[in-house]
Amino acid sequence: MKNLGKDLTRPQGRAQELLKELAGEIAFFVGSRERLITDVPGLLLSRRTAPTAPASATYEPSLAVVAQGRKQANLGGTNFIFDQSRYLLTSLDLPVICNVIEASEQVPYLCFVLKLEMPAVRELLTREEIQAPEAPSDEPAMATGETTPELLDACCRLVDLLNAPQDIPFLSGLIQREIIYRILRGPEGARLRSIATLGDQSHRTAKAIAWVKANFAKPLRVEDLANIAGMGVSTLHHHFRALTAMSPLQYQKQLRLQAARERMLMDGLHAASAAFEVGYESATQFNREYSRLFGQPPMRDIRTLRSPGAPRLESVGNRQSVS
């Protein structure tokens, strides 16, 4: 019985060792910056020394593994909290409200973010030895899963390639495929599998979602979206809401408002100009919907964000990622 107890705790001890190793690597490479886009394709490392204010962002298909601290992402009213024990898996482009909730100068938030390439996921799924579970039809394209020692080990090895740049072109793809394999083997990988599988309803819905993201400033007709997805309007509505926790029009609205906020904050546009640029025909409607999402009218919101005493934002608009 005593030996069994040791065996059961060994994986947890190994995970703690690997988390410490990953945290040390992220801290070393990021230094005093807040984020680092690395030379490893698709890999971003981030660091925060204090909690951040909630901010809008669009999360792309990615894996976020937290080595220290804690963060949350709100998708359609559901909070997904990820920390040292739970990773965040995003299988589609999803508009969220996110913020770091645990970080300090002594114990900063440190995160490993890897963009997931669907061709690599499909290539792995063609192999007979990959047995991934089926995804429930009502499961969203965002989930948290257990951060296992096997996954952490692969993440550490990927970051460690930054110490050997000459090995990145050959080894980074191999390690990234291993990471995808680890995800697909777990229950949280079911939705990723269905979205990557050609012909699956989730994959067809994802085509419609991609069209909205690329064309959010254009008028949206759900009938046209249904044609893109190759399914009926009611069927598309059902699967669209299941994956994104919102309707097509709500999804488009969030993308528009995020983009407008970014243009005002980063590029100095006035509210009316930003509204028309992202597809609004009525400034009044834009002001009303902006206030509903961000809590105050556009220009007051931007003044608040620019004020010296304003809390730091974790991310703004589509120029940021899961970090």
DRENGULO-239867 format. One record per residue (C-alpha): residue in one letter; x, y, z. Coordinates in steps of 0.02 Angstrom, whole numbers, plus 50000, padded with zeros to 5 digits. Example, Ala and Ser with C-alpha at 12.3 -4.5 7.8 and 13.67 -1.06 7.14 Angstrom:
<pts>
A506154977550390
S506844994750357
</pts>
This chain:
<pts>
M500005000050000
K501445011650040
N502275008549871
L500605011449782
G500475028449866
K502205033249803
D501765027849627
L500185038249629
T501085054149684
R502565052249566
P501685059749413
Q501145074849517
G502925077349578
R503575075949400
A502305088749343
Q502885101149476
E504695098849420
L504225101949239
L503165117149283
K504645124549375
E505755120949225
L504515128649103
A504295143949213
G506175146349221
E506345145049032
I504925157348998
A505605169849126
F507345168549051
F506845171348871
V505505184548900
G506575194349023
S505755210749076
R504575211148925
E502745206348930
R502775194748780
L503985186948658
I503575180548483
T504915167248470
D505895160248324
V504935143848345
P503485145148222
G501845148248313
L502615149448487
L502315164648598
L502885166948778
S502095179648896
R502385187049067
R501345198149182
T501835204949352
A500085210249408
P498275205749374
T497555214149219
A495895222349180
P494655212349075
A494895215748890
S494185209348727
A495225198048615
T494995185348479
Y495815168848524
E496435158948375
P496625139948374
S497945137448506
L498555128948663
A498945139448818
V499965131248956
V500205141649114
A501835138849208
Q501405151449345
G499885161749391
R498095160749330
K497035168149192
Q495215167549137
A494315169148971
N492445172248959
L491575165048807
G489735169048790
G489505170448979
T490505154849024
N492155157149117
F493645146049073
I495005147149205
F496735140449164
D498245138949277
Q499655126949320
S498475112049328
R497335115949179
Y497805121249002
L496655130848885
L496265123448714
T495465134548583
S494945125848422
L494205140648324
D494375159448313
L493335164848463
P492975182448530
V493185182548718
I493395193948868
C494995189048960
N496145194449101
V497555188249211
I496875185349387
E498445179549480
A500145187749455
S501415197549557
E503185204249547
Q503775189549653
V502755176249561
P502345182849387
Y501085175249269
L502065165049142
C501225156948993
F501695146048843
V500535148648693
L500645137948537
K499615141548382
L498825125648315
E498915122448128
M497425112548063
P498425103747924
A499555096448058
V498035090848158
R497275082548004
E498915073947963
L498975066148136
L497155060648125
T497505050547968
R498595038848070
E497695023348128
E498535023348298
I497745039948348
Q496155035548441
A495275051648492
P493565052148575
E492035059048486
A491495076648532
P489755079648604
S488735089948481
D488415103848608
E490215106148665
P491025123248628
A492655125648534
M493515130648697
A493965119048840
T495175116748983
G496095100449013
E497315092649135
T499105098249111
T499985081449115
P501855078149139
E501935071448960
L501225087548889
L502355098248999
D503885088448946
A503525091848762
C503215110448799
C504875111748890
R505795103648746
L504985115548621
V505495130948722
D507235123648747
L507495124348558
L507745143048580
N509445138348651
A509865129248489
P509175139648344
Q509985128248216
D508855114048274
I507215123648259
P506875120148073
F507025101448097
L506425098048275
S505065110948307
G503825102648190
L504135085648269
I503865092148446
Q502325101948395
R501565086148320
E501905077248484
I500995091148577
I499495089648461
Y499535070848486
R499475073048676
I497965084648659
L497035073248538
R497225058348654
G496285067348792
P494415070948803
E494705089548774
G495405085648602
A493735079048538
R493115095848476
L494795099548394
R494675082948303
S492905086148240
I493345103648176
A494865096948084
T493935082248006
L493405086347828
G491535083947802
D491115084147988
Q489735096448034
S490915105448152
H492165107348010
R490825114147893
T490225126248027
A492035131748052
K492085136847869
A490615148547899
I491435155448057
A493045158747961
W492055168247829
V491255179547960
K492945183148040
A493715187747873
N492225198247818
F491485205147980
A491305222747908
K490185216447768
P488295214047782
L487875196647847
R486515185547777
V486325169247871
E485665160847712
D487345164447627
L488275157447777
A487225141647769
N487715139647586
I489555141547631
A489355128047764
G488305116947653
M486895115047779
G485175121947819
V484955138447909
S484265130748070
T485625117448072
L486965130748049
H486225141148190
H486255126148307
H488065121248270
F488675139248262
R487985142748436
A488655126248503
L490425130248445
T490505148848486
A489175151048623
M488365164548515
S487345166848356
P488165172048191
L487555190048213
Q488195190748394
Y489875183748336
Q489995197048200
K489505210648323
Q490885205948446
L492195205848307
R491595222948246
L491625230748419
Q493325223448460
A494045230148297
A493275247348326
R493975248348502
E495695243648438
R495635256748300
M495125270348422
L496395265548555
M497875261248445
D497605272448293
G496655287248365
L495065285748262
H493495294848319
A492005284148367
A490985288048211
S492445284248095
A492815267848184
A490985262948179
F490825265247992
E492495256947959
V491955240748044
G490275240247956
Y489035250048061
E487825261247966
S487135269648123
A488265278448248
T486845277748375
Q486735258848362
F488635257548375
N488665268148533
R487265257948611
E488055241048573
Y489805247048621
S489175253048790
R488295236548819
L489895226548787
F491215237848866
G490195246549002
Q490295264448941
P490175274648780
P491625273448656
M492605289448685
R492375288848873
D493005270848870
I494545275848770
R494925290548887
T494795278649034
L495975266248953
R497245279948917
S497185287749090
P498775285749195
G497895276649336
A496965264249226
P497335245849260
R498375237349127
L497425227948993
E497895210048958
S497555212248773
V496675223948654
G495725218748499
N496355206848368
R498175211648381
Q498425200648533
S498295181948562
V497915170348706
S499475175948800
</pts>
